[in-house]
Amino acid sequence: LLIGDLNAFHHGPSHSLFWGLLVAAGVGALAAEVRPGIGMVVAGAVFALVAGHQAAVWLCQDFSEPYGVMPWWPLDTSYLASPWPVFLAMEKHTVREVFSPANLGPAWRELWVGAILLVAATATRIHRT
């Protein structure tokens, strides 16, 4: 936001498993301070959310460099992109582009894929009980 390009740092170290662990540990520690005994549960949930987002970005079409994400940073600074993109590319360099009509199609696709995954996960859980 500060430099005017929302995509400038989106695919770098903030999309690594190390970053996910750092964020999860920090949020988990804060949660444990507020309510003792829940730090690990919160940390696990936060890590799952961050890693899920990173996986979703890996599955996106990517038309701007750098392509993909750096999952193994700081051990490896290589970018990896899925050979089979599930999500369509979105315009996201500015806030105006994020909310542009051009992004409606990709947003609907993300909504449908997410809904299908949610239904599948719910059905699996119901089937196990």
matplotlib code that plots the C-alpha trace (Angstrom):
import matplotlib.pyplot as plt

x = [0.0, 2.8, 4.6, 1.4, 1.8, -0.1, 1.7, 5.3, 6.0, 3.1, 5.0, 8.3, 9.3, 5.8, 4.7, 7.1, 6.6, 9.1, 7.0, 3.9, 5.7, 6.7, 3.2, 1.7, 4.2, 3.6, -0.2, -0.1, 2.1, -0.3, -3.3, -1.6, -1.0, -4.7, -6.0, -3.5, -3.7, -4.9, -1.6, -0.8, -4.4, -4.4, -0.9, -2.0, -5.1, -3.1, -0.4, -3.2, -4.7, -1.4, -0.2, -3.6, -3.3, 0.2, -1.0, -3.8, -1.4, 0.8, -2.3, -3.0, -2.3, 0.5, 1.2, 3.7, 7.2, 8.2, 6.1, 4.9, 5.9, 9.1, 8.0, 11.4, 12.7, 15.2, 16.8, 16.1, 15.0, 13.6, 10.1, 7.8, 4.5, 1.9, 2.0, -1.8, -3.3, -6.7, -7.4, -7.5, -5.2, -6.6, -5.5, -4.1, -1.5, -3.8, -6.8, -8.9, -7.8, -8.7, -12.3, -12.5, -15.2, -12.3, -11.8, -15.4, -14.8, -11.7, -13.5, -16.5, -14.2, -12.4, -15.8, -17.0, -13.7, -13.8, -17.4, -16.7, -13.8, -15.9, -18.7, -16.2, -14.5, -17.9, -19.1, -15.9, -16.3, -20.0, -19.1, -16.5, -18.8]
y = [0.0, 2.4, 2.2, 2.0, -1.6, -4.2, -7.0, -5.8, -8.1, -10.6, -13.6, -13.3, -14.5, -13.8, -16.9, -19.4, -22.0, -20.3, -17.1, -19.2, -20.6, -17.2, -15.7, -18.8, -18.7, -14.9, -15.1, -18.3, -16.6, -13.6, -15.9, -17.8, -14.4, -13.6, -17.1, -19.6, -23.1, -22.1, -20.9, -24.1, -24.5, -20.9, -21.3, -24.5, -22.8, -19.7, -21.9, -23.8, -20.6, -19.1, -22.3, -22.7, -19.1, -19.9, -23.1, -21.1, -18.5, -21.4, -22.7, -19.3, -18.2, -15.7, -13.2, -11.0, -11.6, -13.2, -16.2, -18.4, -18.5, -19.1, -22.0, -22.9, -19.4, -18.7, -22.0, -21.6, -18.5, -20.3, -19.5, -22.4, -22.1, -24.8, -26.3, -26.7, -23.4, -23.8, -20.1, -17.4, -14.5, -11.3, -7.7, -6.7, -4.0, -1.3, -1.3, 0.0, -3.0, -5.5, -4.3, -3.9, -5.7, -7.6, -9.5, -10.8, -13.9, -15.0, -14.2, -16.3, -19.2, -18.9, -18.9, -22.0, -23.9, -22.9, -24.0, -27.4, -28.0, -26.9, -29.3, -32.1, -31.5, -31.4, -34.5, -36.4, -35.3, -36.3, -39.6, -40.4, -39.7]
z = [0.0, 0.9, -2.5, -4.6, -5.8, -3.9, -5.8, -5.1, -2.2, -2.5, -3.8, -1.9, 1.6, 2.9, 0.9, 2.5, 5.1, 7.4, 7.3, 8.1, 11.1, 12.3, 12.0, 13.7, 16.6, 17.1, 17.0, 19.2, 21.8, 21.9, 22.2, 25.1, 26.9, 26.6, 27.4, 28.7, 27.2, 23.7, 22.2, 20.3, 19.0, 17.7, 16.3, 14.4, 13.0, 11.9, 10.3, 8.4, 7.2, 6.1, 4.4, 2.7, 1.3, 0.1, -1.6, -3.2, -4.6, -5.9, -7.8, -9.4, -12.9, -12.8, -15.5, -13.7, -12.5, -10.2, -11.1, -8.3, -4.6, -2.6, -0.3, 1.0, 1.8, 3.4, 2.5, -1.2, -3.0, -6.1, -7.2, -7.8, -9.8, -10.4, -13.8, -13.5, -12.4, -10.7, -10.1, -12.8, -12.7, -11.1, -11.5, -8.2, -8.5, -7.0, -4.8, -7.7, -9.9, -7.1, -7.1, -10.9, -13.0, -14.7, -11.5, -11.2, -13.3, -11.3, -8.0, -8.9, -9.8, -6.5, -4.7, -6.5, -6.0, -2.3, -2.0, -3.6, -1.2, 1.8, 0.8, 0.2, 3.6, 5.3, 3.6, 4.6, 8.2, 8.3, 6.7, 9.4, 12.3]

ax = plt.figure().add_subplot(projection="3d")
ax.plot(x, y, z, "-o")
ax.set_aspect("equal")
plt.show()
